[in-house]
Amino acid sequence: MGDYIVLAISCILINNILLAQFLGNCPFLGTSKRMDTAVGMAMAVVFVIVLAGVITWITEIYLLKPLDIEYLRTLSFILIVASLVQFVEMFLKKSIPALYTGLGIFLPLITTNCAVLGVCLINIKEEYTFLETLVSSFTYSVGYGFALILFAGIRERIILARVLKPLQDTSIGLVTAGMIAICFFAFIGMV
């Protein structure tokens, strides 16, 4: 049980997929201007990463390895992620049209979100068991959502502040994301 807690803390704070490994920056910057959009994107990313992590682990263990076709790993993982995102997009369009409209172009960008593929590949590289894959996929995505929501809160405050002309919008967002990433490095000594 202790190993899973250490893994969870590591995935959320120390090896945060967004702020420590710098994966998934495009949707991060694009959907963090409003809190409601950030929360919706965070939930969609949690859903996609957890399902993608589990399905890609099963695909690797029960299909690619037994058939000795591990060289198709990246291609098969991309197909799995793309299929899951299409499922999420159809679900949101039907069930929560306001969120679907709010996410706009950034919802299909989850397909190319390197954080999703990155988590799947990390799970395989680290040779996690099924339960470890489930825990790491969930906690990596929670860490992504945590950083996204934290950043959205800060960006909503930045909109009200006076910012120099050259630093407005994306520029100040990148500077702020860098400062938050530096803060997350303080957690390295925890584990």
C-alpha positions in Angstrom: 0.0 0.0 0.0 2.9 2.3 0.8 4.4 1.9 -2.6 1.2 3.0 -4.3 1.0 6.1 -2.1 4.6 7.0 -3.0 3.8 6.4 -6.7 0.8 8.6 -6.4 2.7 11.5 -4.7 5.4 11.1 -7.2 3.1 11.3 -10.2 1.1 14.3 -8.9 3.8 16.5 -7.4 7.3 15.3 -8.2 7.0 14.0 -11.7 4.0 16.1 -12.7 3.5 15.3 -16.4 2.9 18.9 -17.2 5.2 20.9 -15.0 8.1 18.6 -14.5 8.1 16.6 -17.8 6.6 19.4 -19.9 4.1 17.2 -21.8 0.7 18.5 -22.9 1.4 22.2 -23.0 -0.8 23.1 -26.0 -4.2 22.3 -24.3 -2.7 23.5 -21.0 -2.2 27.0 -22.4 -5.3 27.0 -24.6 -7.9 26.0 -22.1 -6.6 27.7 -19.0 -8.0 31.1 -19.6 -11.3 30.3 -17.8 -11.8 28.1 -14.8 -14.9 26.3 -16.1 -13.1 25.3 -19.3 -10.1 24.2 -17.3 -12.1 22.0 -15.0 -13.9 20.4 -18.0 -10.6 19.8 -19.8 -9.1 18.3 -16.6 -12.0 15.9 -16.3 -11.7 14.9 -20.0 -8.0 14.4 -19.6 -8.4 12.2 -16.5 -10.9 10.1 -18.3 -8.8 9.7 -21.4 -5.5 9.1 -19.7 -6.9 6.5 -17.3 -8.6 4.5 -20.0 -5.7 4.9 -22.4 -3.2 3.8 -19.8 -5.2 0.7 -19.0 -6.0 -0.2 -22.6 -2.5 0.4 -23.8 -1.1 -1.8 -21.0 -3.5 -4.6 -21.9 -2.6 -4.2 -25.6 1.2 -4.3 -24.8 1.0 -7.3 -22.5 -1.6 -9.5 -24.3 -1.1 -8.5 -27.9 2.2 -6.8 -28.8 4.6 -8.8 -26.6 3.1 -12.3 -27.4 3.1 -11.6 -31.1 6.6 -10.0 -30.8 5.5 -6.8 -32.5 6.5 -4.2 -29.9 7.8 -2.0 -32.8 4.1 -1.2 -33.5 3.7 0.2 -29.9 3.6 3.9 -30.8 1.2 3.4 -33.7 -1.2 1.2 -31.8 -1.1 3.6 -28.8 -1.9 6.6 -31.0 -4.9 4.7 -32.5 -6.2 3.8 -29.0 -5.8 7.4 -27.8 -7.5 8.8 -30.9 -10.4 6.4 -30.5 -10.9 7.3 -26.8 -10.9 11.0 -27.6 -13.5 10.5 -30.3 -15.6 8.7 -27.7 -15.2 11.6 -25.2 -16.0 14.1 -27.9 -19.3 12.3 -28.9 -20.2 11.9 -25.2 -19.6 15.6 -24.4 -21.4 16.8 -27.5 -24.5 14.8 -26.6 -24.4 15.1 -22.8 -22.8 18.5 -22.0 -23.0 20.7 -25.1 -21.9 23.9 -23.2 -18.6 22.2 -22.2 -18.2 20.8 -25.6 -18.6 24.3 -27.1 -16.3 25.8 -24.4 -13.5 23.4 -25.1 -13.8 24.0 -28.8 -10.8 23.0 -30.8 -8.9 21.9 -27.7 -11.0 18.8 -27.2 -9.7 17.1 -30.4 -6.3 18.3 -29.4 -6.3 15.7 -26.6 -5.7 13.2 -29.4 -2.3 14.9 -30.1 -1.8 15.7 -26.4 1.6 14.2 -25.8 0.8 13.9 -22.1 -1.7 11.1 -22.9 0.8 9.2 -25.0 3.6 10.0 -22.6 1.8 8.5 -19.6 1.1 5.3 -21.7 4.7 5.0 -22.7 6.0 5.7 -19.2 3.8 2.9 -17.8 5.3 0.5 -20.3 8.9 1.7 -19.9 8.7 1.4 -16.1 7.2 -2.1 -16.5 4.3 -1.4 -14.1 1.9 -4.0 -13.1 -1.8 -3.5 -14.0 -2.6 -1.9 -10.6 0.5 0.3 -10.8 -0.5 1.3 -14.3 -4.0 2.2 -13.0 -2.6 4.2 -10.1 0.0 6.0 -12.2 -2.4 6.8 -15.0 -4.9 8.2 -12.6 -2.5 10.2 -10.6 -0.6 11.6 -13.6 -3.9 12.8 -15.0 -4.9 14.2 -11.6 -1.6 16.0 -11.4 -2.2 17.4 -14.9 -5.7 18.6 -13.9 -4.3 20.0 -10.6 -1.7 22.1 -12.6 -4.3 23.1 -15.2 -6.8 24.3 -12.6 -4.2 26.1 -10.5 -2.9 27.8 -13.6 -6.4 28.8 -14.7 -7.0 30.4 -11.3 -3.8 32.4 -11.7 -4.6 33.4 -15.3 -8.0 34.7 -14.3 -6.2 37.0 -11.8 -3.6 38.0 -14.4 -6.4 39.2 -16.7 -7.3 41.8 -14.1 -3.7 43.0 -13.6 -1.8 45.5 -15.6 0.7 43.6 -17.7 3.4 45.1 -20.0 2.4 45.0 -23.6 5.1 42.5 -24.7 4.2 40.1 -21.9 0.4 40.0 -22.5 -1.6 36.8 -23.1 0.5 33.8 -24.0 3.8 35.3 -23.0 2.8 36.0 -19.4 1.2 32.5 -19.4 4.5 30.9 -20.3 6.4 32.9 -17.7 3.8 32.0 -15.1 3.8 28.4 -16.0 7.6 28.4 -15.7 7.4 29.9 -12.2 4.8 27.3 -11.1 7.1 24.6 -12.5 9.9 25.9 -10.4 7.7 25.7 -7.4 6.9 22.1 -8.1 10.6 21.3 -8.1 10.5 21.9 -4.3 8.6 18.6 -4.0 11.6 16.6 -5.3 13.0 15.9 -1.9 9.7 14.4 -0.6 10.2 10.9 -1.8 
